[in-house]
Amino acid sequence: MDHARTPLFTALKRHADQNPVQFHIPGHKKGMGMDPEFREFIGENALSIDLINIAPLDDLHQPMGVIEEAQQLAADAFGATHTFFSVQGTSSAIITMILSVCGPGDKIIVPRNVHKSILGAIIYAGAKPVFIAPERDTNLGIDHGITVSSVKKALKLHGDAKALLVINPTYYGVCADLQQIVALSHSYGVPVLVDEAHGVLIHFHDQLPLSAMQAGADMAATSVHKLGGSMTQSSVLNVNTRNGYINPKRVQTVISMLTTTSTSYILLASLDTARRQLALNGYAMAERALDFADYARSAINQIEGLYCFGEEILGSEATYDYDPTKITIQVRRLGITGYEAENWLRDNHNIEVEMSDMYNVLCLITAGDDENTVRILLQALREMAQEFRGQGKQVKELVVKIPEIPHLALLPRDAFYGETESIPFKDSADRIIAEFIYVYPPGIPILLPGEVITQENIDYITDHVEVGLPVKGPEDRSVQFVKVIVEPGAIR
């Protein structure tokens, strides 16, 4: 295919050049009906292609023209048989994957450290999650991927599962042996769905981990906007029908059910052009990011009190490979939390990181970086380390014990829609929670509807709240109260 083409973006520009008189939405009509300051800031070009699904521009819900061509080019670029554009982020693509293969009561095997959108999809489907515990790294204070051996155990016990979901790579860039996991799952007749939100570049460079399509997976939700150059909220759902597990017509039906009918053509055009950039220059983009990341990692590891993992982390089943462009900077030896480090970098050097946790801050190096941005980061880290090392007190490293996976007493859907009451969170041990509690980013639930709350969960969440980490999910934003399932009293 000719990847220099951008069928959708070209059609949008052609339509804007014709300057038709518009009697359709959006009502701002090329910006003339909106706030002047916003119009001036955004610019006439962007507003001229903020359009709706009129005939010359095709329809994302039933593509037969330029959108269909753009999606076919994307499928070719990612090695898929079909690609579907999402203007509602990777979350919508993930929900589509699960609803395409799971229904009420169906089992789906998932890692416990999945994004909340996956568990949301399980609630929508009424499916039953079978959780696999990811490998935990006590030094870094994070979870890695699931192992081949744990997948084998899960499939032996639950060979009737409708799907296996794998995170590849994790938020921190770590991968298990996806190709072996796919082969194992297929030997049981179970399709493999991949949360590839943080792996758009891996398909385009041989020094990066295998992508989902390269590993033979059946579907993958991929965030083009995160690292691939499209606009925020634009993602793709890649589908591989070669294994015979996925019906692309059903996928189209499901994603259409979930997608607004007022689709953003600016987001769609950014996907079309990002695909062109990745197909033609993806290797060079990844190479540039890898070079700067290698330099940054080496320099960070020379700063006393900081640590940034690299190839030395590899070797276990769950750490088969990793994406070096994810720079995980451990700060625990400075006696501070990652959240405190994030705030320090913001307040003192105007630096915004991707996320922080108890032990680390995560920085993403992309093709959009250069020597200057990396230099600014390194200088700020040196100053931060010097400041906290120089306080003249004994540094006490933070030690956080990650709680075990809670017992799932009810299907998440049944708990979510069940009869509930609100009680103090500190008194909620042994009750069944009816809402999510998670730290965002990365959006991995600590508790989800249907699980039994333990004192260990309460202590872990309280520790996060007290240090200011972004604990979210409950209706009570202060996490002082939590919704639990009403338990009938004993009959006397």
GUKOL-336746 format. One record per residue (C-alpha): x negated, y negated, z negated; residue number from 1. Coordinates in Angstrom, 3 decimals. Example, Ala and Ser with C-alpha at 12.3 -4.5 7.8 and 13.67 -1.06 7.14 Angstrom:
# residues 2
-12.300; 4.500; -7.800; 1
-13.670; 1.060; -7.140; 2
# end
This chain:
# residues 492
0.000; 0.000; 0.000; 1
-1.037; -3.575; 0.587; 2
-1.537; -4.891; -2.935; 3
-2.350; -8.389; -1.694; 4
1.412; -8.762; -1.143; 5
3.760; -10.233; -3.746; 6
7.213; -9.642; -2.226; 7
9.237; -11.110; -5.091; 8
7.037; -14.107; -5.851; 9
6.758; -14.910; -2.136; 10
10.540; -14.769; -1.758; 11
10.969; -17.094; -4.737; 12
8.550; -19.645; -3.307; 13
10.249; -19.456; 0.086; 14
13.631; -20.007; -1.536; 15
12.322; -22.992; -3.512; 16
10.821; -24.505; -0.343; 17
14.238; -24.344; 1.346; 18
15.581; -26.443; -1.546; 19
19.199; -25.197; -1.359; 20
22.014; -27.096; -3.042; 21
22.825; -24.956; -6.083; 22
26.311; -24.330; -7.425; 23
25.263; -21.409; -9.641; 24
23.554; -20.870; -12.965; 25
21.216; -21.890; -14.581; 26
23.045; -25.132; -15.161; 27
19.893; -27.249; -15.392; 28
19.649; -26.993; -11.555; 29
15.894; -27.202; -11.004; 30
15.483; -29.151; -14.230; 31
17.681; -32.107; -13.389; 32
20.208; -31.200; -16.062; 33
17.834; -30.636; -18.942; 34
15.909; -32.651; -21.488; 35
13.453; -34.903; -19.573; 36
10.519; -34.328; -21.940; 37
10.832; -30.554; -21.619; 38
11.234; -30.826; -17.828; 39
8.083; -32.904; -17.542; 40
6.107; -30.496; -19.720; 41
7.228; -27.319; -17.939; 42
6.938; -28.770; -14.452; 43
9.004; -28.721; -11.292; 44
7.425; -25.591; -9.820; 45
8.422; -23.389; -12.722; 46
11.941; -24.806; -12.856; 47
12.425; -24.385; -9.112; 48
12.117; -20.595; -9.478; 49
14.169; -20.296; -12.661; 50
16.949; -18.654; -10.678; 51
19.609; -15.963; -10.835; 52
20.222; -12.770; -8.876; 53
21.509; -14.316; -5.659; 54
21.374; -12.230; -2.486; 55
17.992; -13.361; -1.062; 56
16.270; -12.581; -4.384; 57
17.619; -9.053; -5.003; 58
19.088; -7.729; -8.259; 59
17.086; -6.003; -11.012; 60
20.150; -3.904; -11.898; 61
20.389; -2.399; -8.412; 62
17.208; -3.353; -6.567; 63
17.324; -2.896; -2.809; 64
15.097; -5.696; -1.549; 65
12.130; -7.698; -2.813; 66
12.414; -6.432; -6.421; 67
12.468; -2.850; -5.169; 68
9.355; -3.556; -3.082; 69
7.624; -5.169; -6.051; 70
8.438; -2.164; -8.271; 71
7.169; 0.270; -5.623; 72
3.875; -1.618; -5.486; 73
3.654; -1.493; -9.281; 74
4.280; 2.264; -9.271; 75
1.446; 2.708; -6.791; 76
-0.875; 0.528; -8.887; 77
-0.171; 2.498; -12.087; 78
-0.134; 5.946; -10.485; 79
3.565; 6.428; -11.245; 80
6.323; 7.768; -9.025; 81
8.713; 5.013; -10.171; 82
8.203; 1.750; -12.055; 83
10.956; -0.325; -13.632; 84
10.439; -3.977; -14.567; 85
11.523; -5.084; -18.048; 86
12.262; -8.719; -18.878; 87
13.007; -7.774; -22.488; 88
9.546; -6.637; -23.451; 89
8.134; -3.205; -24.073; 90
10.663; -2.659; -26.847; 91
13.425; -2.429; -24.235; 92
11.297; -0.071; -22.121; 93
10.663; 2.141; -25.157; 94
14.356; 2.291; -26.007; 95
15.089; 3.201; -22.375; 96
12.592; 6.082; -22.507; 97
14.212; 7.616; -25.561; 98
17.840; 7.092; -24.522; 99
17.039; 8.636; -21.136; 100
16.190; 12.000; -22.713; 101
17.795; 12.065; -26.193; 102
21.389; 12.183; -27.369; 103
23.220; 12.689; -30.674; 104
21.581; 15.378; -32.808; 105
18.651; 15.916; -30.436; 106
15.194; 16.253; -31.957; 107
12.322; 14.016; -30.912; 108
8.778; 14.513; -32.247; 109
7.146; 11.212; -33.145; 110
4.126; 9.948; -35.112; 111
5.071; 8.313; -38.407; 112
3.180; 5.137; -37.479; 113
5.450; 4.257; -34.565; 114
6.732; 0.795; -33.696; 115
10.143; -0.130; -35.101; 116
11.653; -0.173; -31.586; 117
11.162; 3.605; -31.391; 118
13.060; 4.133; -34.604; 119
15.689; 1.681; -33.420; 120
16.123; 3.814; -30.287; 121
16.454; 6.920; -32.455; 122
19.289; 5.211; -34.334; 123
21.008; 4.209; -31.066; 124
20.714; 7.766; -29.742; 125
21.734; 9.411; -33.000; 126
18.646; 11.590; -32.606; 127
16.734; 13.411; -35.342; 128
13.092; 12.384; -35.712; 129
10.517; 15.057; -36.485; 130
7.574; 13.142; -37.924; 131
3.911; 13.989; -37.453; 132
1.521; 12.404; -39.921; 133
-1.222; 10.463; -38.132; 134
-4.824; 10.839; -39.219; 135
-5.613; 8.259; -41.884; 136
-8.854; 6.334; -42.102; 137
-9.386; 5.440; -45.753; 138
-12.451; 3.339; -44.953; 139
-10.624; 1.118; -42.481; 140
-7.284; 1.361; -44.257; 141
-5.429; 2.189; -41.008; 142
-3.757; 5.109; -39.270; 143
-5.163; 6.583; -36.074; 144
-3.378; 8.878; -33.666; 145
-1.867; 12.336; -34.014; 146
-4.020; 15.423; -33.491; 147
-3.647; 18.238; -31.000; 148
-3.385; 20.729; -33.855; 149
-0.564; 18.776; -35.541; 150
1.288; 18.576; -32.225; 151
0.895; 22.335; -31.811; 152
2.373; 22.942; -35.273; 153
5.294; 20.620; -34.560; 154
6.053; 22.282; -31.224; 155
5.919; 25.765; -32.751; 156
8.484; 24.706; -35.344; 157
10.568; 22.477; -33.072; 158
10.219; 23.832; -29.546; 159
13.808; 22.718; -28.913; 160
12.791; 19.047; -29.143; 161
13.912; 16.899; -26.234; 162
10.669; 14.904; -26.185; 163
7.316; 14.213; -27.818; 164
6.288; 10.597; -28.212; 165
2.618; 9.577; -28.405; 166
0.977; 6.196; -29.082; 167
-1.891; 5.675; -26.631; 168
-3.840; 3.645; -27.602; 169
-2.931; 2.565; -31.137; 170
-2.739; -1.134; -31.974; 171
-6.400; -0.874; -33.023; 172
-7.370; 0.771; -29.711; 173
-7.912; 4.373; -30.875; 174
-6.751; 7.368; -28.783; 175
-6.290; 11.089; -29.321; 176
-6.839; 13.594; -26.488; 177
-3.724; 12.620; -24.557; 178
-4.375; 14.930; -21.624; 179
-4.569; 17.979; -23.886; 180
-1.482; 16.884; -25.826; 181
0.466; 16.504; -22.567; 182
-0.596; 19.946; -21.342; 183
0.347; 21.516; -24.683; 184
3.748; 19.824; -24.789; 185
4.536; 20.802; -21.210; 186
3.702; 24.418; -22.034; 187
6.737; 24.285; -24.360; 188
8.850; 22.546; -21.731; 189
8.882; 19.290; -23.704; 190
8.379; 15.992; -21.830; 191
5.886; 13.430; -23.143; 192
6.780; 9.769; -23.637; 193
3.975; 7.288; -24.291; 194
4.027; 3.998; -26.142; 195
1.338; 2.304; -24.041; 196
2.108; -1.192; -25.255; 197
-1.551; -1.963; -25.908; 198
-3.072; -0.140; -22.948; 199
-2.290; -1.908; -19.688; 200
-5.969; -2.239; -18.692; 201
-6.975; 1.366; -19.388; 202
-5.668; 2.580; -16.022; 203
-8.070; 0.315; -14.177; 204
-11.516; 1.146; -15.594; 205
-13.283; 4.487; -15.971; 206
-14.994; 3.396; -19.200; 207
-11.632; 2.996; -20.909; 208
-9.401; 5.834; -22.219; 209
-7.117; 7.754; -19.859; 210
-3.794; 6.075; -19.195; 211
-0.491; 7.883; -19.653; 212
0.007; 8.402; -15.932; 213
-3.573; 9.651; -15.489; 214
-3.008; 12.152; -18.314; 215
0.157; 13.498; -16.672; 216
2.693; 12.063; -19.145; 217
6.307; 11.726; -18.034; 218
7.092; 8.137; -19.047; 219
5.093; 5.232; -20.426; 220
6.219; 1.830; -21.686; 221
3.405; -0.590; -20.881; 222
3.049; -4.220; -21.994; 223
1.710; -6.053; -18.971; 224
2.079; -9.329; -20.851; 225
-0.176; -8.277; -23.735; 226
-3.389; -7.801; -21.779; 227
-2.484; -7.673; -18.078; 228
-1.822; -11.320; -17.267; 229
1.977; -11.550; -16.997; 230
4.141; -13.800; -19.138; 231
5.291; -12.924; -22.643; 232
8.292; -10.566; -22.693; 233
7.483; -8.979; -19.298; 234
6.622; -5.276; -19.282; 235
6.977; -2.164; -17.148; 236
8.321; 1.334; -17.633; 237
6.249; 3.796; -15.624; 238
7.868; 7.124; -14.759; 239
6.256; 10.326; -13.503; 240
8.787; 12.739; -11.966; 241
6.170; 15.221; -10.686; 242
6.692; 17.486; -13.694; 243
10.444; 17.684; -13.146; 244
11.475; 16.486; -16.617; 245
12.770; 12.984; -15.836; 246
15.705; 11.856; -13.713; 247
14.830; 8.363; -12.412; 248
18.484; 7.608; -11.620; 249
19.359; 8.093; -15.277; 250
16.441; 5.863; -16.279; 251
17.786; 3.141; -13.960; 252
21.242; 3.511; -15.512; 253
19.939; 3.272; -19.068; 254
17.614; 0.329; -18.501; 255
20.440; -1.496; -16.726; 256
22.702; -0.921; -19.744; 257
20.081; -2.512; -21.988; 258
19.097; -5.424; -19.737; 259
20.690; -8.840; -19.562; 260
22.470; -9.623; -16.292; 261
20.809; -13.042; -16.418; 262
17.339; -11.706; -15.671; 263
14.456; -14.170; -15.704; 264
12.903; -14.486; -12.255; 265
9.947; -16.326; -13.741; 266
9.148; -13.228; -15.830; 267
9.767; -10.916; -12.869; 268
7.501; -12.999; -10.638; 269
4.768; -12.910; -13.273; 270
4.967; -9.093; -13.227; 271
4.712; -9.087; -9.433; 272
1.616; -11.285; -9.448; 273
0.034; -9.554; -12.466; 274
0.332; -6.260; -10.570; 275
-1.516; -7.847; -7.628; 276
-4.268; -9.086; -9.931; 277
-4.615; -5.703; -11.651; 278
-4.554; -3.693; -8.426; 279
-7.138; -5.875; -6.697; 280
-9.263; -7.056; -9.642; 281
-8.362; -4.817; -12.593; 282
-11.775; -3.177; -12.734; 283
-13.556; -6.522; -12.792; 284
-11.121; -7.861; -15.425; 285
-11.785; -4.878; -17.667; 286
-15.531; -5.037; -17.054; 287
-15.629; -8.693; -18.099; 288
-13.648; -7.964; -21.260; 289
-15.856; -4.967; -22.106; 290
-19.045; -6.997; -21.725; 291
-17.855; -9.762; -24.060; 292
-16.429; -7.226; -26.534; 293
-19.717; -5.300; -26.699; 294
-21.593; -8.532; -27.356; 295
-19.115; -9.626; -30.038; 296
-19.134; -6.217; -31.774; 297
-22.914; -6.120; -31.940; 298
-23.112; -9.647; -33.343; 299
-20.350; -9.058; -35.915; 300
-22.124; -5.989; -37.260; 301
-25.178; -8.142; -37.953; 302
-23.141; -10.372; -40.293; 303
-23.517; -9.244; -43.894; 304
-20.167; -8.258; -45.397; 305
-18.406; -7.589; -42.092; 306
-17.964; -4.380; -40.108; 307
-16.518; -3.769; -36.637; 308
-16.175; -0.112; -35.665; 309
-17.423; 1.222; -32.344; 310
-18.373; 4.580; -30.847; 311
-19.450; 5.920; -34.247; 312
-15.767; 6.308; -35.119; 313
-15.288; 8.957; -32.431; 314
-15.470; 12.677; -33.022; 315
-12.317; 13.707; -34.847; 316
-9.191; 15.055; -33.149; 317
-7.412; 11.742; -33.653; 318
-10.386; 9.610; -32.565; 319
-11.082; 11.186; -29.191; 320
-11.611; 7.835; -27.443; 321
-11.148; 4.123; -28.020; 322
-10.706; 0.808; -26.253; 323
-13.710; -1.383; -27.134; 324
-11.879; -4.597; -26.222; 325
-9.963; -4.333; -29.506; 326
-12.203; -5.964; -32.118; 327
-11.202; -4.746; -35.594; 328
-13.145; -6.766; -38.180; 329
-13.190; -5.276; -41.668; 330
-13.489; -7.920; -44.407; 331
-12.951; -5.841; -47.576; 332
-16.637; -6.116; -48.575; 333
-16.120; -9.868; -48.882; 334
-13.507; -9.198; -51.565; 335
-10.685; -10.738; -49.499; 336
-7.728; -9.351; -47.587; 337
-7.395; -9.492; -43.832; 338
-4.486; -11.860; -44.360; 339
-6.703; -14.264; -46.309; 340
-9.321; -14.037; -43.561; 341
-6.683; -14.809; -40.928; 342
-5.580; -17.908; -42.832; 343
-9.182; -19.026; -43.396; 344
-9.978; -18.770; -39.686; 345
-6.842; -20.733; -38.838; 346
-7.356; -23.458; -41.443; 347
-11.085; -23.929; -40.948; 348
-11.690; -23.212; -37.249; 349
-8.296; -23.374; -35.514; 350
-8.649; -19.699; -34.546; 351
-5.572; -17.481; -34.206; 352
-6.142; -13.723; -34.425; 353
-3.841; -10.982; -33.126; 354
-2.961; -9.626; -36.569; 355
-4.258; -8.881; -40.046; 356
-3.765; -6.152; -42.617; 357
-5.105; -5.464; -46.086; 358
-8.630; -4.733; -44.888; 359
-8.984; -6.139; -41.373; 360
-8.314; -8.802; -38.805; 361
-7.795; -7.752; -35.194; 362
-9.060; -9.864; -32.304; 363
-8.392; -9.059; -28.655; 364
-11.058; -9.743; -26.057; 365
-9.629; -10.097; -22.556; 366
-10.617; -11.321; -19.123; 367
-9.379; -14.713; -20.309; 368
-12.333; -15.011; -22.692; 369
-15.738; -16.498; -21.932; 370
-19.031; -17.120; -23.716; 371
-17.612; -20.178; -25.435; 372
-14.583; -18.468; -27.003; 373
-16.713; -15.578; -28.264; 374
-19.326; -17.997; -29.602; 375
-16.645; -19.933; -31.517; 376
-15.344; -16.713; -33.080; 377
-18.803; -15.516; -34.111; 378
-19.767; -18.843; -35.643; 379
-16.534; -18.931; -37.631; 380
-17.074; -15.378; -38.898; 381
-20.620; -16.215; -39.994; 382
-19.387; -19.223; -41.952; 383
-16.533; -17.245; -43.504; 384
-18.841; -14.443; -44.618; 385
-21.333; -16.922; -46.051; 386
-18.636; -18.758; -47.974; 387
-17.169; -15.687; -49.667; 388
-20.558; -14.061; -50.254; 389
-21.802; -17.253; -51.798; 390
-19.192; -17.555; -54.525; 391
-21.654; -16.008; -56.968; 392
-19.310; -13.410; -58.404; 393
-19.286; -9.658; -58.255; 394
-17.339; -8.644; -55.193; 395
-14.663; -6.089; -55.969; 396
-13.621; -4.240; -52.852; 397
-9.917; -3.800; -52.268; 398
-8.775; -0.194; -52.411; 399
-5.307; 0.565; -51.092; 400
-3.730; 4.000; -51.203; 401
-1.358; 4.542; -48.283; 402
1.768; 6.405; -49.446; 403
2.780; 9.784; -48.084; 404
5.556; 10.069; -45.505; 405
8.862; 9.766; -47.377; 406
11.420; 12.562; -47.272; 407
14.102; 12.035; -44.604; 408
17.360; 12.859; -46.369; 409
19.783; 11.529; -43.732; 410
19.647; 10.957; -39.993; 411
18.569; 7.324; -39.484; 412
21.820; 6.596; -37.634; 413
23.969; 8.016; -40.467; 414
22.070; 5.987; -43.055; 415
22.172; 2.803; -40.989; 416
25.957; 3.007; -40.609; 417
26.649; 4.526; -44.025; 418
28.303; 2.982; -47.083; 419
25.672; 0.902; -48.836; 420
24.998; -1.231; -51.866; 421
22.252; -3.716; -52.714; 422
20.053; -3.010; -55.738; 423
16.775; -4.438; -57.097; 424
13.906; -3.035; -55.069; 425
11.854; -2.357; -58.202; 426
14.625; -0.007; -59.410; 427
15.196; 1.782; -56.104; 428
12.988; 4.869; -56.583; 429
14.715; 8.118; -55.536; 430
17.470; 6.268; -53.644; 431
18.097; 6.613; -49.885; 432
17.263; 3.394; -48.061; 433
19.681; 2.089; -45.412; 434
17.444; -0.503; -43.725; 435
13.907; -0.929; -42.437; 436
10.921; -2.262; -44.331; 437
7.850; -2.854; -42.187; 438
4.786; -5.038; -41.822; 439
4.851; -7.074; -38.599; 440
2.558; -7.136; -36.793; 441
2.127; -4.280; -35.980; 442
5.775; -3.461; -36.682; 443
5.222; 0.016; -38.163; 444
7.923; 0.879; -40.739; 445
6.883; 1.779; -44.264; 446
10.469; 2.886; -44.910; 447
13.270; 3.531; -42.441; 448
16.981; 4.256; -42.866; 449
17.608; 7.711; -44.310; 450
14.331; 8.069; -46.223; 451
14.047; 8.545; -49.974; 452
12.233; 5.647; -51.655; 453
9.365; 6.654; -53.949; 454
7.610; 4.646; -56.640; 455
4.511; 4.886; -54.458; 456
6.409; 3.125; -51.633; 457
7.575; 0.416; -54.026; 458
4.045; -0.233; -55.308; 459
2.566; -0.284; -51.789; 460
5.157; -2.742; -50.459; 461
4.907; -4.926; -53.570; 462
1.127; -5.135; -53.104; 463
1.660; -6.347; -49.520; 464
4.214; -8.938; -50.574; 465
2.018; -10.260; -53.390; 466
-0.981; -10.896; -51.115; 467
1.245; -12.598; -48.540; 468
1.242; -10.008; -45.777; 469
4.286; -10.292; -43.475; 470
6.653; -7.675; -44.919; 471
9.910; -7.812; -42.936; 472
13.060; -5.854; -42.201; 473
15.387; -6.012; -45.220; 474
18.336; -8.375; -45.256; 475
16.781; -9.887; -48.391; 476
13.712; -11.577; -46.956; 477
12.069; -11.836; -50.353; 478
12.236; -8.023; -50.655; 479
13.615; -8.399; -54.169; 480
16.715; -6.399; -53.232; 481
17.208; -3.491; -50.860; 482
20.226; -1.784; -49.294; 483
20.642; 1.857; -50.281; 484
23.247; 4.532; -49.627; 485
26.080; 4.573; -52.171; 486
25.873; 7.806; -54.140; 487
29.143; 9.097; -55.608; 488
29.166; 9.555; -59.343; 489
29.591; 12.920; -61.021; 490
33.127; 14.185; -61.552; 491
33.777; 14.645; -65.258; 492
# end
